[in-house]
Amino acid sequence: PFEIKHENGIVEKYFVFQNDGYELNAVYTYVDDGEKHPAVLLIAGSGPSDYNETVGLLAPFQDMALGMAQRGVNTLRMDKRTLRASAEDRIGMEEEYYADCRAGIAFLKEQNISNLYLLGHSLGGQIATKLAAEDLEIDGMILFNSTPRHLADVACDQYMAMDPFNKKTYQAYAEAAKAVQDGDVQGYYYFGADDYYWATYNKLNTLANINDANVRTLIVNSTYDNQIFQADMDMWNAELAEKENVTIHIYDDISHFGYKINTKDATAIYKKADFPEELLNEFIEFCE
């Protein structure tokens, strides 16, 4: 464990978060001024991810955490268990997300905070809705470049975009993944995940969770996100645009990880960039 002290009383506390026998690197970024501040649990997208949600040269969660702390909001970010798990470990929603996120929420409740929010990126947004629906102490959630659609449908669209000649195969995979229940687990794989994973995922209902949670919800997407599709944004609008506690904002020039990009440059999403001030400000205004 160690701390990095920045200007304006901002502290990054690096420590090992222990839960269910796993040791996960974690960072609590907070304003050390003796006052209570809002706090946000950052929830990463699908697949193995470190606490910064590092992708190439980009570290979006670190950029978010420091940018939000400069504006008076604390954050907790931590490794996903799948970064540490072995090939023999059985991984479903509980193991990949729920257990460690609940422990992260419990950690934040013990800190000197005024309100508690969730910010879920991509699949992490769907996870945030489940956590908010089951915990009355969650004050709001930000679903960042996420989707209301079934993960298998989104994966199917992603695979078809790369390989349109095998469209029927991917559609068959999607239907099979969506049909898996607990008693059907036999070790089959669809889109890189086994049927145990899909059986646990199929219990997740994002739209129903948003209605059950009934907390302030900010949905942020981008038309230039190459991992989310127009169908995802259309469903958000069709299902939630009329709800008073839901705000939907669609950008046209940010990548899947949130960075402002030159949409005429196909390589822009891989280049180091500053996290957009307008996006940070929108997150902060939501948490105030």
DANORZI-V314137 format. One record per residue. N is the residue number from 1. RES is the residue in one small letter. PHI is phi as a letter, one per 20 degrees, with the letter a starting at -180 (NA if undefined). D_FIRST is the distance of its C-alpha to the first C-alpha in Angstrom with 1 decimal. Layout:
N;RES;PHI;D_FIRST + N;RES;PHI;D_FIRST
This chain:
1;p;NA;0.0 + 2;f;b;3.8 + 3;e;c;7.1 + 4;i;d;10.4 + 5;k;d;13.5 + 6;h;d;16.7 + 7;e;f;20.2 + 8;n;m;21.7 + 9;g;m;18.8 + 10;i;e;16.7 + 11;v;c;12.9 + 12;e;d;10.6 + 13;k;e;7.4 + 14;y;e;5.4 + 15;f;b;4.4 + 16;v;e;6.9 + 17;f;e;10.1 + 18;q;d;12.6 + 19;n;b;16.3 + 20;d;l;19.6 + 21;g;n;18.2 + 22;y;d;16.2 + 23;e;d;12.5 + 24;l;d;12.0 + 25;n;f;9.4 + 26;a;b;9.6 + 27;v;c;9.7 + 28;y;d;11.2 + 29;t;d;13.4 + 30;y;b;15.5 + 31;v;e;18.1 + 32;d;e;17.3 + 33;d;c;21.0 + 34;g;n;21.5 + 35;e;e;23.5 + 36;k;e;23.3 + 37;h;c;22.8 + 38;p;f;23.5 + 39;a;c;20.6 + 40;v;c;20.9 + 41;l;e;19.5 + 42;l;e;19.9 + 43;i;d;21.5 + 44;a;f;22.2 + 45;g;f;25.5 + 46;s;f;26.9 + 47;g;n;25.7 + 48;p;f;22.4 + 49;s;b;20.0 + 50;d;e;16.5 + 51;y;f;14.6 + 52;n;e;16.6 + 53;e;l;19.8 + 54;t;f;20.4 + 55;v;c;24.1 + 56;g;m;25.4 + 57;l;e;24.6 + 58;l;e;23.7 + 59;a;c;20.5 + 60;p;g;22.0 + 61;f;f;19.2 + 62;q;f;17.3 + 63;d;f;20.6 + 64;m;f;21.4 + 65;a;f;18.2 + 66;l;f;18.6 + 67;g;f;22.3 + 68;m;f;22.2 + 69;a;f;19.9 + 70;q;f;22.5 + 71;r;d;25.0 + 72;g;n;23.4 + 73;v;c;21.9 + 74;n;e;18.3 + 75;t;b;17.0 + 76;l;c;14.7 + 77;r;c;14.7 + 78;m;b;13.5 + 79;d;g;14.8 + 80;k;e;18.2 + 81;r;g;18.9 + 82;t;f;21.7 + 83;l;f;19.4 + 84;r;d;18.5 + 85;a;f;21.8 + 86;s;e;24.5 + 87;a;f;28.1 + 88;e;e;29.2 + 89;d;f;27.1 + 90;r;e;29.3 + 91;i;d;27.8 + 92;g;c;29.4 + 93;m;f;28.5 + 94;e;f;26.8 + 95;e;f;24.6 + 96;e;f;23.9 + 97;y;c;23.4 + 98;y;g;24.5 + 99;a;f;22.3 + 100;d;f;18.9 + 101;c;f;20.3 + 102;r;f;21.6 + 103;a;f;18.3 + 104;g;f;16.8 + 105;i;f;19.8 + 106;a;f;19.3 + 107;f;f;15.8 + 108;l;f;17.4 + 109;k;f;20.3 + 110;e;e;18.2 + 111;q;e;17.2 + 112;n;e;19.7 + 113;i;c;21.5 + 114;s;e;25.2 + 115;n;b;25.7 + 116;l;c;24.1 + 117;y;c;24.9 + 118;l;d;24.4 + 119;l;c;24.7 + 120;g;d;25.6 + 121;h;e;26.4 + 122;s;l;29.3 + 123;l;g;29.2 + 124;g;g;26.3 + 125;g;f;28.9 + 126;q;f;31.0 + 127;i;f;28.1 + 128;a;g;27.5 + 129;t;f;31.1 + 130;k;f;30.8 + 131;l;f;27.8 + 132;a;f;29.6 + 133;a;f;32.8 + 134;e;d;31.4 + 135;d;c;29.3 + 136;l;f;31.4 + 137;e;e;28.5 + 138;i;e;27.8 + 139;d;e;29.5 + 140;g;r;29.9 + 141;m;b;28.9 + 142;i;d;29.1 + 143;l;d;30.4 + 144;f;d;29.7 + 145;n;l;31.9 + 146;s;d;32.4 + 147;t;b;35.7 + 148;p;e;37.7 + 149;r;f;39.4 + 150;h;f;38.7 + 151;l;g;36.1 + 152;a;f;38.8 + 153;d;f;41.2 + 154;v;f;38.7 + 155;a;f;37.9 + 156;c;g;41.7 + 157;d;f;42.2 + 158;q;f;39.5 + 159;y;f;41.1 + 160;m;f;44.6 + 161;a;f;43.7 + 162;m;e;42.8 + 163;d;b;45.6 + 164;p;f;48.4 + 165;f;f;50.8 + 166;n;d;49.0 + 167;k;g;48.9 + 168;k;f;50.6 + 169;t;f;48.2 + 170;y;f;45.2 + 171;q;f;46.9 + 172;a;f;47.7 + 173;y;g;44.1 + 174;a;f;43.1 + 175;e;f;45.7 + 176;a;f;44.8 + 177;a;f;41.1 + 178;k;f;42.1 + 179;a;e;44.4 + 180;v;f;42.0 + 181;q;c;41.7 + 182;d;g;40.0 + 183;g;f;43.1 + 184;d;e;43.5 + 185;v;f;40.5 + 186;q;c;41.8 + 187;g;n;39.2 + 188;y;f;40.6 + 189;y;d;38.6 + 190;y;c;39.1 + 191;f;l;37.4 + 192;g;n;34.7 + 193;a;c;33.8 + 194;d;f;35.5 + 195;d;f;37.7 + 196;y;f;35.3 + 197;y;g;33.0 + 198;w;f;36.1 + 199;a;f;37.3 + 200;t;f;34.1 + 201;y;f;34.1 + 202;n;f;37.7 + 203;k;e;36.9 + 204;l;e;35.2 + 205;n;c;37.5 + 206;t;f;36.0 + 207;l;f;39.0 + 208;a;f;39.6 + 209;n;f;36.0 + 210;i;f;36.3 + 211;n;f;39.5 + 212;d;f;38.1 + 213;a;f;35.0 + 214;n;l;37.3 + 215;v;d;34.6 + 216;r;g;34.5 + 217;t;c;33.8 + 218;l;d;33.5 + 219;i;d;34.4 + 220;v;c;33.9 + 221;n;c;35.4 + 222;s;c;37.0 + 223;t;f;40.3 + 224;y;e;38.8 + 225;d;f;36.1 + 226;n;e;37.2 + 227;q;d;35.4 + 228;i;c;37.0 + 229;f;d;40.7 + 230;q;g;43.4 + 231;a;f;44.0 + 232;d;f;40.5 + 233;m;f;41.1 + 234;d;f;44.6 + 235;m;f;43.5 + 236;w;g;41.0 + 237;n;f;43.9 + 238;a;f;46.5 + 239;e;e;44.5 + 240;l;c;42.5 + 241;a;g;44.1 + 242;e;e;46.2 + 243;k;f;43.5 + 244;e;f;42.9 + 245;n;e;39.2 + 246;v;d;38.5 + 247;t;d;38.3 + 248;i;d;38.6 + 249;h;c;38.1 + 250;i;d;39.0 + 251;y;e;38.2 + 252;d;c;40.1 + 253;d;b;37.9 + 254;i;c;34.3 + 255;s;e;32.9 + 256;h;g;31.3 + 257;f;e;27.9 + 258;g;o;29.2 + 259;y;e;29.9 + 260;k;f;33.3 + 261;i;c;35.4 + 262;n;e;38.9 + 263;t;f;40.6 + 264;k;e;43.2 + 265;d;d;40.7 + 266;a;f;39.9 + 267;t;e;36.9 + 268;a;f;35.3 + 269;i;f;32.8 + 270;y;d;31.2 + 271;k;e;30.9 + 272;k;f;28.1 + 273;a;b;28.8 + 274;d;e;27.7 + 275;f;f;27.0 + 276;p;f;30.2 + 277;e;f;30.3 + 278;e;f;32.9 + 279;l;f;30.6 + 280;l;f;27.7 + 281;n;f;30.3 + 282;e;f;31.7 + 283;f;f;28.4 + 284;i;f;27.9 + 285;e;g;31.5 + 286;f;f;31.2 + 287;c;e;28.2 + 288;e;f;30.0
